[in-house]
């Protein structure tokens, strides 16, 4: 096997020069460095699933199976795929996006991939072939195991082109709660808090404890991905990773990568190599130092849990922000340039800034201005530069700009 990377603009010419008699695969995403590891992901422009239809005894030719697949997608709540490719043995279904998904949205993209694999299990969906670093067989290349040439066998057209979907639209179909619903609930909850604050009300609730701080929260996978990004950002802020801290960075970056679901134990060693090169291109890390993390990754994938102080946690490490801050000695100034590895005080400050911006966008005036206007309404003689007695002696003249 040989792997080569090319700039996107060279792709049409490179594909034309491919030796179609050989097995050839192509990555489905774009990367910032000349390899296809998830840690170097830039963006990805589709959802896909690899269907091992030959393992589930699907009858009929590839075109017939592709037609039945489109109907099955409708039955299980998935839009029909834009393109279905016959790989020489199975099928590859692809949902093209209107615009590529950036790396920050990878946790949601991964969740969509999981749902598609789950719902197409009857067609032999491969759960191990859904990550963003995956390569799929190139159309026009020969599958030497079967002697068949990969070809398009299904096409959902729109204006004479393969159909393209909005990523948010696909999330509406695939995910339990869409981003819009989450944002709408957040706004409703914030508005309710503001109303309670104005009325001086207090509320009590029973059952599961609710988050009443109003601070921004993330799902477990999103939080893990953002913490990976924060640690890489921290290394950039410091101009690189010092020699004595390289394994510390590699361990925690890889832990959060696994926890985010963006990779798995089988791909872990390849991702570790890519992370190590990003930390120090000349560094040859000790593979044995990651053996415990590998064991935990296997347990995490098996659904095992760890109990600590009466609470249940995933098998991988899930440290608090305070622990990471102490571990890496992250300063207050550095935290201001990170997203999630921050102190509670900084989180409250950011929340306050977001709320001020939200109120300003809704037309609210700053508090100091509101208080100044209120004081002018209560003591109008001050705006005229006269005393209270003189104002009453003149017959209580009205103020033209009285805001009340």
C-alpha positions, 0 to 999 in steps of 0.5 A, a space after each residue: 500500500 502506498 499513500 500520497 497527498 495532493 492539493 485539492 486543485 490537483 485532484 481532477 488531473 491526479 484522478 485522470 492519471 490513476 492506473 485503473 487496473 489497481 486497487 485505488 481508494 480516495 479520502 472523503 475529507 480535506 486535511 491541513 497536513 499531507 496525511 489523512 489523520 483526524 487530528 489534521 482534519 480541515 473539513 468534510 463535504 459529505 456523509 457516507 456509509 460503507 455497505 457490505 451487502 455481500 455479507 447479508 445476502 442481498 439478492 439482485 444486481 447492484 442497481 436493483 439493490 441501490 433502488 431498494 436502498 433508497 426506499 429503505 432509507 425512506 422507511 428508516 427516516 433517512 433522506 435518499 443518498 445523493 450517490 450510490 457507488 458499487 465498490 466491486 463487492 458492496 455499496 457506498 452510499 453518499 449524502 453530499 453537503 451544500 457546504 463542507 462541515 468544518 472541523 469544529 462540527 466533527 462531533 455532530 458529524 460523527 453522531 450523524 454517521 453513527 445514526 446512519 450506520 445503525 439504521 442501515 444495519 440490514 444492508 450490512 453497514 460497516 460500523 468500523 468504516 465511518 470515521 472522517 479519515 476513512 478512504 473509499 474505493 475510487 470510481 473507475 478503479 478495479 477491485 482486484 478481489 472481484 475483478 469488478 470496476 467501481 461504478 455509480 449505480 444510484 443517483 438522486 438528481 436535483 437540477 441535473 446534478 447530484 442532490 446536495 443537502 444542508 447539514 442542518 437539514 440532515 441533522 433534523 432527520 438524524 439527530 434527536 434534537 436539532 441545533 435550532 431546537 437547542 438554541 430555542 430552548 436556551 433562549 426560552 430558558 434565559 428569557 424565563 430566568 430574566 422574567 423571574 429575576 425582574 419579578 424577584 421570584 424564586 423557584 424550586 424543582 424536584 427530581 433531577 438537578 437542573 442547570 440553573 447557572 445559565 452557563 454554556 454547556 457541551 455534550 460529552 463528545 463536544 467537550 472532549 473535542 474542544 479540549 483537544 483543540 484547547 490543548 493544541 491551541 495552548 501548544 501554539 500559544 507557547 511556541 511549541 511543547 517543551 521536551 519534558 512535557 511532550 508525553 503529557 501533551 500526547 497522552 491527554 490530546 489522544 485521550 480527548 480524541 478517543 473520548 470525542 468518538 472521532 477515532 477508535 482503538 484500532 486507529 489510535 496508534 496512527 492518530 498518536 503518530 500524527 499527534 506526536 509529529 505535530 508536537 515535535 516532528 523529530 520526536 520518537 515517542 514510546 508506544 508502551 507509554 500509551 498502553 494503559 490508554 489503549 486498554 481504557 479505549 477498548 473498555 470505553 468502546 465496549 461500554 464499560 463504566 468506572 464508578 468514583 465517589 458514587 458517580 459513574 464515568 466513561 472508562 477513559 479519563 474525564 478530568 475537570 478543567 481545574 485539574 487540567 489547568 493545574 497539570 499544564 500550569 495554564 495562566 489566566 491570560 492563556 485561558 482567555 484564548 481557550 474555549 473550555 479549559 477555563 476557571 468557573 470565574 472566567 466562564 461566568 464572565 463570558 456568560 455575562 458578556 454573551 447576555 449583555 450582547 443578547 440584551 443589546 441586540 434585543 434593544 435593551 439599554 445599558 444599566 448605567 444609562 437606564 439608572 441615569 434616566 430613571 434618576 432624571 425622571 425622579 429628580 427632574 430639577 437636576 437636569 435643569 441645574 436648579 434646586 428642588 425648591 426652585 423647581 416646585 416654586 416655578 410650578 413643576 415644569 415638565 421636562 421635554 426628554 422625560 423618559 418615564 
